[in-house]
């Protein structure tokens, strides 16, 4: 199945603006994030805590909804979903 990944800020620098990813049927957000890791050595430390959890300052949205309001990294993806990956915006 095909999923579109849109990236922003530091993730765009490493992955490009947009990727069409072919991932297996029944894949979850965690599978998609894991599939990105071979693309850059820096991604592991940018996305994940040492515990394996997604860092608090990393936002992952599926079709415009934050994964925290869904099933977290266990959120199942379907063909045609759009996933956005970006760091939290901070500052004043």
N, C-alpha and C positions, 0 to 999 in steps of 0.2 A: 504494500500500500504506500501511497505517496503522501508525505506531510511537508508543508512549507515551513521553513524556519526563517524568521526575521530576527536580525541581531542589531544591537545598538551599542554605542560607545566602545568600551574595550573589547567586547565580544565581536563587534563588527571588524575591528582591526585584525583580529585573529582568524575570523571565519568568512569575512565578506558580508555584504548587506543582506543577502538572501540566498537560501539553499533549498533545493527540492531534494528531500531525503526519501529513499526507498527503504522502509523499515518493515519488519515482519508483521503479519496479521496479529492482532491482540497485543501489540506493543504498548508499553506504558511510558509515561514521561521519563521515568528512570532509565528505560532502555534507550530512549532518544538521547538523553544527556550522556550516557555511557558511550554511545556510538560517536559522539563528537570528540571524545578524548584523544583518539589517535591523530586528529587533525592539528593539534598543537600541544607541546609539552606544558604550556602554561595553564591550560584549561582546568586540569585537576585542581590546582590550588586556587584558581579564580572562582570556580563553581562550588566546590565541596569543602566542608570542614574535614578535619582529620578523622572524625567519627563516621564520615560518609554522608552526612546530612547536607542538604543544599544550604549554603551560607545565607544568613539573614539579609545580607545586602544584595542578594541576587533575586531578581524577579523573573518568574516564569509564568507566562499566560498562555492559555489554550483557548483559542477563539475569543480573545478579549477578556477572559476570566482568569483571575489569579488562581494558581493551583491550590493555594491555601483555602479558597472557597469551594474547591472541588474535593478531590481525594488525594491531594498532595502529589508526590512523585508516583503514587499508585494509580493516578488518573489514566484511564485507558484512552488511547488515541484511535481515531478512525480515519479512513481514507479521505483526504482533502482537508484535514484539520490544519489550522495555522497556529504555530507556536512562536511566541516572542520571547526573547532572552535579552535581559538588560540589567545593568546595575541600578541600585537605588539612587535616586537623585537626592543629593544633600547639599546643604549650603544655605546662604542667606543673603 
